[in-house]
Amino acid sequence: MLDTLNKRITVLLDREHTIGHSYLLPLKANPTLEMLADIFKSKIIPLLQEYFYDDYEKIQLVLGDNQKPDDSTRFIVKKANTVKLFGNADIDFPEYYEVNSAAFEEVDAYAFL
């Protein structure tokens, strides 16, 4: 998992920003999905947000979200319903993404890591 994340980070950014094994050390004492979810939510995702300056398309690539069949297992999901928010405004809105908290508790969410 860590190897895959780091290979993707190296290609998209550089090798100086790879994630160290210490992020996953709590799993040694508590090897549960809940612990993995907590590590991703509280450590890995914020780190990737910082590394990629909130470029969520790249963060999705690092997390393998682009390979997942539906939003239920994607860590980052696109919320592009700007028409609901603003009506038919003649403005090019940037893509809007959010962290899908429910995905962290799904085993299948980690399948492409």
Secondary structure, 3 states (H helix, E strand, C coil): CHHHHHHHHHHHCCHHHCCCHHHHCHHHHCCCHHHHHHHHHHHHHHHHHHHCCCCHHHHHHHHCHHHCCCHHHCCEEECCCHHHHHCCCCCCCCCCEEECHHHHHCHHHHCCC
